[in-house]
Every structure is written in structure tokens, then in C-alpha cells.
Amino acid sequence: MKISASLVALRSGVLALLLSTALAGCGLLGDGESGGDAKGRLAVGAKGRSFTVAAAGDVLIHPELTAQAEQDGKAAGKGGMDFGPMMASVKPVIGKADLAICHMEPVLGKPEGPFQSFPDFLAPPQIATTLKDIGYDTCSTASNHALDHGEGGVKSTLDALDKAGLKHTGSARTPQEGGTPLIMDVKGVKVAQISFAGGFNGREVPADKPWLVNKTSLDAISAAEKAARAAGAEVVILSIHWGTEHQPAPNAVQLRLAEKIAEKTGINLVIGHHAHVVQPVEKVGDIWVAYGLGNQLARHEVPSGLSEEGVIGWFEFAEKNGTWDVRARYVPTFVELPPDLEAADPAVKVPDTGQVTDHRLIDLAAALKDGGGLTPERRARYRLAYDRTQGTLLNRGGGKDGLAPLTTR
């Protein structure tokens, strides 16, 4: 079958228009068109109660990011670490959510260090202050690194989150803390967050201290949801550490467990972590499952390209006839990595090619729309990251259930 050149051009033009329209709206919150509340937060538009949730990928602080925070702190005259410039671009999105959820992957240590990287992470607690400053409310702490430094590491992490004003769930310092559901008042709705991890890099949860960190099983997840409901929760959100690292496709364990969660529990939303790359978002039964949100902020020793890409999931809850209707949206992100110049000869002058010089987290849609100062090379890399993230998110059919880029209304 032959297709005329004019028809091909028409189809190409329509596709280009659709993509450019999506990019133009993504991440541009608070521009006066959203119909938000007095605090500038977006409303779902339903007559009943409603609220929004933003959730992003793993926060995993590698040495290069610590060095960048020291450099940025020095440049600002603060005399200490400052992770703020690295994460500033996502504040317009995170700060607009009624509830913003982060995932704290590593153990947090003392402000002055020492710090460690893989395999036993010990990260600067200053990152917690930045997460709070850009708008996060709570963090999941059940991860494969939760027991990297034993009971003391659990305590230091939660102490740092407390000091920053961030709520947390998934690990605990005492039996009482471990047995108390995290329930937050979000615009008059009691919302619970529970957090589980599938394993701890060969370490076992001490038999006499099972409350230190939550290990994944359907029974444990179901029990935690029931406890939250009994304590008054109207909505329950599960943060879960699962999947195969660096694999964009969810594995069989994820798929089976997601089906069982949808079938056998009343959980309202599943947010996945651990793979360090973006995985799909789809509706399983009546609930949205984000299998993996990639990295929010990380700098792996051997970056894969995919490991710099992440996504902010945006979920709009609206109460209808006694149940919760949820719409799913997304904001692709990208961690910009400067070149490694440690081995460069200082006597050789490197030409200025517009290459980035600092680690920065990028809201891709906003950067592509604004476009100011982007070299052709950076624009092409951002476009690749945006398109690849979008393709991965949609490749299990989420689009047919309404999964779409976040836009203002």
C-alpha cells in the first residue's frame, strides 16, 4: 500500500504538535492557570475531597555528589555542604504537591563525616535538609542499604530525618516506633505511608529486633495496611524496594506481587524503587503501580545513561461515592553529570564546548520548553532522556488508563 508524501507530512506534523504540546505543559506548575488553592497547590477539580501526591526516585549520595555539595556550599559562602543548587529545578513540582514522598536509600551519618560509598553507604545528613527545603514531607527508609551500618545506622538516619523535619517509615529505632503507623493529615484526609524492602544485601534483620526494618512479604504488607486502617487511615500508599537493578522491565516477582496486592489488599497506590532506572507505570486491577521511578539524585561509579534518568510520579486523588479515584501523571527528570577531569593534564587548556561543569538535577520538560542557553548537544540529550523515559513509562499500557505528562489546567 502506497502512502502519499502529503499524508506522511501531515501525520508527522500532527505527531510533532502532540509532543510539543505535552512538553510545553510539563512541570510548569503555578503559572496562574492551574486553579490551585490559596497555597498555589493544584486541585483535582472534584466536588468532594481531593489531594495530590508527588513521589520521586531513589536518593543515593555518591562521593561526586558530596564533593559537589561542598563546592556549592563554598560558592555560596555557607562554609558547609549545600545540596540545594543540585535539586533546585524540581522544587516547582515537589513544592506544589499536597504530599511529597522521597525514598532515602542510604544510611545518613554525621554532618562532618566520614562518608562511605558502595557497598556500605554512609551519606551526609545535609541532604535531608535540602529535601525538606524543596518540599518533601516524608521519606521511605526500607531499602537494601538500610542495615549497612546496623542498628546504629538506622538510628542515625532517622535522627537526621527528624532533625530536618521529614517524616519517615520503613525502619524504626524502637518496637513502639516500628508498631506505630505513619498517618498524615493531607487536606483533611488521613493518608498512611508504609514501606518495605525485599532484602538487605545479605544481611538479616535481627530476630530479636524485627522492627528495625520492614522486610517484604504479602502477609506483612497486608498486616501493615490493616494496622494503618485501624488507626484511622483513609488512604494507604505503599513504598516498596523491589525489582532487578538496572533493568527497565519489571521482573516476574514484581508483576506477581503487584497482582496480589491489588487483589488481596486495599492499598491505594504502589510506588517502587531499587532498580535505579525508570520502569513502567500501569494500572493493576483498580490501583496504579509505579514499578520503578529511577533515580532522583545519584551518581553511579559507572553511569549507564539510564541511571541518570528518573521520573516524578504525580497522583491526583479525588473522593467519589465513598471511594478514591486516582489519576496518574509524570515529570521526567535527568541528573546532569560533568565530565570526569581528574586525569586531565592541568597544563592542557580544554576548549569551551558548552559542556556542563556541575552535577544538576533537571526537570526535562521545563528545560526543553525554556531552552535558554542549551547547546544543541544538551538539547539532544534532554530530548533522548525525555522520550526514553516516556516510552518506558507507557510500555505496559498505562496510557489507555490515562497515564500522561503532568500539565497545568
C-alpha positions as CSV (number, residue, x, y, z in Angstrom):
1,M,0.0,0.0,0.0
2,K,1.4,3.4,-1.0
3,I,1.1,6.5,1.2
4,S,1.3,9.9,-0.4
5,A,4.0,12.3,0.6
6,S,1.5,14.8,1.7
7,L,-0.2,12.3,4.0
8,V,3.1,11.4,5.6
9,A,3.9,15.0,6.1
10,L,0.5,15.6,7.7
11,R,1.0,12.7,10.1
12,S,4.5,13.8,11.0
13,G,3.2,17.3,11.7
14,V,0.4,16.1,14.0
15,L,2.9,13.9,16.0
16,A,5.3,16.8,16.4
17,L,2.5,19.0,17.5
18,L,1.3,16.5,20.1
19,L,4.8,16.0,21.6
20,S,5.5,19.7,21.7
21,T,2.2,20.4,23.4
22,A,3.0,17.8,26.0
23,L,6.4,19.2,26.6
24,A,5.1,22.8,26.8
25,G,2.9,21.9,29.8
26,C,5.0,19.5,31.8
27,G,6.5,20.8,35.1
28,L,5.1,24.3,34.6
29,L,3.1,24.5,37.8
30,G,1.9,27.6,39.4
31,D,1.8,29.7,36.3
32,G,-1.6,31.2,37.1
33,E,-3.7,28.7,35.0
34,S,-3.9,25.8,37.4
35,G,-6.8,26.8,39.5
36,G,-4.9,25.9,42.7
37,D,-5.7,26.7,46.3
38,A,-4.5,29.6,48.3
39,K,-1.1,28.0,48.7
40,G,-0.7,27.6,45.0
41,R,-1.3,23.8,45.1
42,L,-3.2,22.1,42.3
43,A,-6.7,21.0,42.8
44,V,-8.2,17.9,41.1
45,G,-11.4,19.7,40.4
46,A,-13.8,17.2,42.0
47,K,-16.6,18.4,44.3
48,G,-15.5,16.1,47.1
49,R,-12.2,16.0,49.0
50,S,-9.1,15.8,46.8
51,F,-5.3,16.0,47.2
52,T,-2.2,15.5,45.1
53,V,0.9,13.2,45.8
54,A,4.3,13.7,44.2
55,A,6.8,10.8,44.5
56,A,10.3,10.5,43.1
57,G,13.1,8.0,42.7
58,D,16.0,7.0,44.8
59,V,18.2,9.5,46.7
60,L,21.6,7.8,46.7
61,I,24.5,10.1,47.6
62,H,27.8,9.1,45.9
63,P,31.2,10.8,46.6
64,E,30.9,13.0,43.5
65,L,27.6,14.5,44.8
66,T,29.2,15.1,48.2
67,A,32.0,16.9,46.5
68,Q,29.6,19.0,44.5
69,A,27.6,19.9,47.6
70,E,30.9,21.1,49.3
71,Q,31.7,23.1,46.2
72,D,28.3,24.7,46.1
73,G,28.3,25.5,49.8
74,K,31.7,27.2,49.4
75,A,30.5,29.2,46.4
76,A,27.5,30.4,48.4
77,G,29.7,31.4,51.3
78,K,28.0,28.9,53.7
79,G,31.1,27.1,54.7
80,G,29.4,23.7,54.5
81,M,27.6,21.4,52.2
82,D,24.7,22.7,50.2
83,F,22.7,20.2,48.1
84,G,20.1,22.9,47.2
85,P,21.6,24.0,43.8
86,M,21.7,20.4,42.7
87,M,18.0,19.9,43.3
88,A,16.5,23.3,42.8
89,S,14.9,22.6,39.4
90,V,12.3,20.2,40.8
91,K,11.1,22.5,43.6
92,P,8.3,24.0,41.5
93,V,6.9,20.5,41.1
94,I,7.6,19.0,44.5
95,G,6.6,22.1,46.3
96,K,3.1,22.1,44.7
97,A,2.1,18.7,45.9
98,D,-0.1,18.3,48.9
99,L,2.0,15.3,49.9
100,A,5.5,14.8,48.6
101,I,7.3,11.5,49.1
102,C,11.0,10.7,48.8
103,H,13.0,7.5,49.0
104,M,16.1,7.6,51.2
105,E,18.3,4.8,50.0
106,P,21.5,5.2,52.1
107,V,22.3,5.4,55.8
108,L,22.8,9.0,56.9
109,G,25.9,9.7,59.1
110,K,27.3,12.7,60.9
111,P,27.5,16.1,59.3
112,E,31.3,16.1,59.3
113,G,31.7,12.5,58.1
114,P,33.3,10.2,57.5
115,F,31.3,9.2,54.5
116,Q,31.3,6.0,52.5
117,S,30.1,4.8,49.1
118,F,29.3,1.3,47.8
119,P,28.8,-1.2,49.2
120,D,28.1,0.2,52.7
121,F,26.7,3.7,52.1
122,L,27.1,6.4,54.7
123,A,25.9,9.7,53.4
124,P,25.9,13.4,54.6
125,P,22.7,14.2,56.6
126,Q,22.7,17.6,55.0
127,I,20.8,16.0,52.1
128,A,17.8,15.7,54.4
129,T,17.6,19.5,54.9
130,T,17.6,20.1,51.2
131,L,14.8,17.5,50.7
132,K,12.7,19.3,53.2
133,D,13.6,22.7,51.7
134,I,12.4,21.7,48.2
135,G,9.1,20.5,49.6
136,Y,9.3,16.8,50.6
137,D,7.1,15.8,53.5
138,T,8.1,12.2,54.2
139,C,10.6,9.5,53.1
140,S,10.5,5.8,52.9
141,T,13.6,4.2,54.5
142,A,13.2,0.5,53.9
143,S,16.0,-0.2,51.3
144,N,18.6,-2.8,50.7
145,H,21.1,-0.5,52.3
146,A,19.1,0.2,55.5
147,L,21.2,-2.2,57.5
148,D,24.6,-1.2,56.1
149,H,25.7,0.1,59.5
150,G,23.4,-2.0,61.7
151,E,21.1,-0.6,64.4
152,G,23.3,2.5,64.8
153,G,22.9,3.3,61.1
154,V,19.1,3.0,61.4
155,K,19.1,5.4,64.3
156,S,21.4,8.0,62.7
157,T,19.3,8.0,59.6
158,L,16.0,8.6,61.4
159,D,17.6,11.1,63.7
160,A,18.8,13.1,60.7
161,L,15.3,13.0,59.1
162,D,13.7,14.1,62.4
163,K,16.1,17.0,62.7
164,A,15.3,18.1,59.1
165,G,11.5,17.9,59.8
166,L,10.9,15.0,57.5
167,K,8.5,12.2,58.4
168,H,9.6,8.6,57.7
169,T,8.5,5.0,57.6
170,G,10.1,1.6,56.8
171,S,12.7,1.4,59.6
172,A,12.5,2.1,63.3
173,R,14.6,2.8,66.4
174,T,12.2,1.1,68.9
175,P,9.4,-1.5,68.9
176,Q,6.9,1.2,69.7
177,E,8.1,3.3,66.7
178,G,8.0,0.3,64.4
179,G,4.5,-0.6,65.5
180,T,3.0,2.9,65.1
181,P,1.6,3.6,61.6
182,L,2.7,6.8,59.8
183,I,-0.6,8.7,59.2
184,M,-0.6,12.2,57.9
185,D,-3.4,14.7,57.6
186,V,-3.4,15.8,53.9
187,K,-6.0,18.4,53.3
188,G,-8.3,16.8,55.8
189,V,-7.7,13.2,54.6
190,K,-5.9,10.7,56.8
191,V,-3.1,9.3,54.5
192,A,-0.8,6.5,55.6
193,Q,2.5,5.5,54.1
194,I,4.0,2.1,54.6
195,S,7.5,1.0,53.4
196,F,9.1,-2.4,52.7
197,A,12.2,-3.9,51.2
198,G,12.9,-7.3,49.7
199,G,16.4,-7.8,51.1
200,F,19.4,-6.2,52.7
201,N,22.5,-7.2,50.7
202,G,22.9,-10.5,52.5
203,R,22.3,-9.1,56.0
204,E,19.4,-10.4,58.1
205,V,17.0,-8.5,60.2
206,P,18.0,-9.4,63.8
207,A,15.5,-12.0,65.1
208,D,15.2,-10.1,68.4
209,K,14.7,-6.7,66.7
210,P,12.3,-7.3,63.8
211,W,11.1,-3.7,63.9
212,L,14.5,-2.3,62.7
213,V,13.4,-2.5,59.1
214,N,10.4,-3.9,57.2
215,K,11.0,-7.0,55.1
216,T,8.7,-7.6,52.1
217,S,6.0,-10.3,52.2
218,L,2.4,-10.1,51.2
219,D,1.3,-11.0,54.7
220,A,3.5,-8.3,56.2
221,I,2.3,-5.7,53.8
222,S,-1.4,-6.7,54.3
223,A,-0.9,-6.5,58.1
224,A,0.7,-3.1,57.9
225,E,-2.2,-1.8,55.8
226,K,-4.8,-3.2,58.2
227,A,-3.0,-1.6,61.2
228,A,-3.0,1.7,59.4
229,R,-6.7,1.4,58.6
230,A,-7.4,0.5,62.2
231,A,-5.5,3.7,63.3
232,G,-7.8,5.8,61.1
233,A,-6.1,5.9,57.6
234,E,-8.5,6.6,54.7
235,V,-5.8,6.1,52.1
236,V,-2.7,3.8,52.2
237,I,0.3,4.3,50.0
238,L,2.9,1.6,49.7
239,S,6.6,2.4,49.0
240,I,8.4,-0.8,48.1
241,H,12.0,-1.6,47.3
242,W,12.0,-4.4,44.7
243,G,13.0,-5.4,41.2
244,T,16.2,-6.1,39.3
245,E,18.9,-3.3,39.4
246,H,19.4,-1.5,36.1
247,Q,16.6,-3.4,34.3
248,P,13.8,-1.2,32.8
249,A,11.4,-4.1,32.7
250,P,9.7,-5.2,36.0
251,N,10.6,-8.8,36.8
252,A,8.2,-11.7,37.5
253,V,8.3,-11.2,41.3
254,Q,7.2,-7.6,40.9
255,L,4.4,-8.5,38.5
256,R,3.1,-11.3,40.7
257,L,3.3,-9.3,43.9
258,A,1.6,-6.3,42.3
259,E,-1.3,-8.5,41.2
260,K,-1.6,-10.0,44.7
261,I,-1.5,-6.5,46.4
262,A,-4.3,-5.3,44.1
263,E,-6.3,-8.4,44.6
264,K,-5.9,-9.1,48.3
265,T,-5.3,-5.7,50.0
266,G,-7.0,-2.3,50.0
267,I,-3.8,-0.3,49.2
268,N,-4.5,2.7,47.1
269,L,-1.1,3.3,45.4
270,V,2.2,1.4,44.9
271,I,5.5,3.4,44.5
272,G,8.5,1.3,43.5
273,H,12.2,1.8,44.0
274,H,15.6,0.0,43.7
275,A,16.2,-0.6,40.0
276,H,18.0,2.8,39.6
277,V,16.4,3.1,36.2
278,V,12.9,4.0,35.2
279,Q,10.3,1.2,35.0
280,P,6.7,1.3,33.7
281,V,3.6,2.6,35.5
282,E,0.4,0.7,34.9
283,K,-3.0,0.2,36.5
284,V,-3.2,-3.3,38.1
285,G,-6.8,-4.0,39.0
286,D,-8.0,-0.7,40.4
287,I,-4.7,0.7,41.6
288,W,-1.8,2.4,40.0
289,V,1.6,0.7,40.3
290,A,4.8,2.6,39.6
291,Y,7.2,-0.3,39.3
292,G,10.3,2.0,39.5
293,L,10.8,5.7,39.5
294,G,14.6,5.5,38.7
295,N,17.0,7.8,40.4
296,Q,16.0,11.2,41.8
297,L,19.6,12.0,42.7
298,A,22.6,9.6,42.2
299,R,25.9,9.4,40.5
300,H,26.9,5.7,40.0
301,E,30.6,4.8,39.6
302,V,29.9,3.7,36.1
303,P,26.9,5.7,34.8
304,S,24.8,3.8,32.3
305,G,22.9,6.6,30.7
306,L,19.7,5.1,32.0
307,S,20.8,5.6,35.6
308,E,20.8,9.4,35.2
309,E,17.1,9.3,34.2
310,G,14.3,9.4,36.6
311,V,10.7,10.5,37.0
312,I,8.4,12.3,39.4
313,G,5.1,10.4,39.7
314,W,2.2,12.8,40.2
315,F,-1.0,11.2,41.5
316,E,-4.3,13.1,41.9
317,F,-6.7,11.6,44.4
318,A,-10.4,12.6,44.3
319,E,-13.2,11.2,46.5
320,K,-16.1,9.9,44.6
321,N,-19.1,8.0,46.1
322,G,-17.0,6.8,49.1
323,T,-14.0,5.6,47.0
324,W,-10.9,7.2,45.7
325,D,-10.4,7.9,42.0
326,V,-6.7,8.4,41.1
327,R,-5.2,10.0,38.0
328,A,-1.6,9.3,37.2
329,R,0.8,11.9,35.7
330,Y,4.6,12.1,35.3
331,V,7.5,14.5,35.1
332,P,10.7,13.1,33.5
333,T,14.0,14.2,35.2
334,F,17.7,13.9,34.4
335,V,20.8,14.1,36.5
336,E,23.4,16.1,34.5
337,L,26.9,14.8,35.1
338,P,30.0,16.8,34.3
339,P,33.0,15.0,32.7
340,D,35.5,13.4,34.9
341,L,38.6,15.6,34.6
342,E,40.6,14.0,37.4
343,A,43.1,12.5,34.9
344,A,43.3,15.6,32.7
345,D,46.7,17.3,32.3
346,P,46.3,20.7,34.0
347,A,48.8,22.2,31.6
348,V,46.5,21.5,28.7
349,K,43.8,24.1,28.1
350,V,40.4,22.4,27.4
351,P,38.4,24.3,24.8
352,D,35.0,25.6,26.0
353,T,32.4,23.5,24.2
354,G,29.4,24.4,26.4
355,Q,29.8,21.2,28.4
356,V,28.2,21.2,31.9
357,T,30.6,21.7,34.8
358,D,28.3,20.8,37.8
359,H,26.0,18.0,38.8
360,R,22.5,19.2,38.5
361,L,19.0,17.6,38.6
362,I,17.0,18.7,35.6
363,D,13.2,19.0,35.1
364,L,13.4,17.9,31.4
365,A,10.1,19.3,30.2
366,A,10.8,22.7,31.7
367,A,14.3,22.8,30.4
368,L,13.2,21.8,26.9
369,K,10.4,24.4,26.9
370,D,12.6,27.2,28.2
371,G,15.5,26.3,26.0
372,G,17.6,29.2,27.0
373,G,21.4,28.6,26.8
374,L,21.1,24.9,25.8
375,T,23.7,23.8,23.3
376,P,22.4,21.5,20.5
377,E,24.2,18.6,22.2
378,R,22.5,19.2,25.6
379,R,19.1,19.7,23.9
380,A,19.5,16.4,22.1
381,R,20.5,14.6,25.3
382,Y,17.5,16.0,27.1
383,R,15.2,15.0,24.3
384,L,16.6,11.5,24.3
385,A,16.0,11.2,28.1
386,Y,12.5,12.6,27.9
387,D,11.4,10.4,25.0
388,R,13.1,7.2,26.5
389,T,11.5,7.8,29.9
390,Q,8.1,8.4,28.4
391,G,8.4,5.3,26.3
392,T,9.4,3.2,29.3
393,L,6.6,4.5,31.5
394,L,3.9,3.8,28.9
395,N,5.1,0.4,27.7
396,R,2.7,-1.7,29.8
397,G,-0.3,0.1,28.5
398,G,-0.7,2.8,31.2
399,G,-1.7,5.3,28.5
400,K,-5.0,3.6,28.0
401,D,-5.9,4.3,31.6
402,G,-4.9,7.9,31.4
403,L,-1.2,8.0,32.3
404,A,0.1,11.2,30.7
405,P,2.6,14.0,31.2
406,L,1.8,16.5,34.0
407,T,0.3,19.7,32.6
408,T,-1.4,22.7,34.1
409,R,-5.1,23.0,33.6
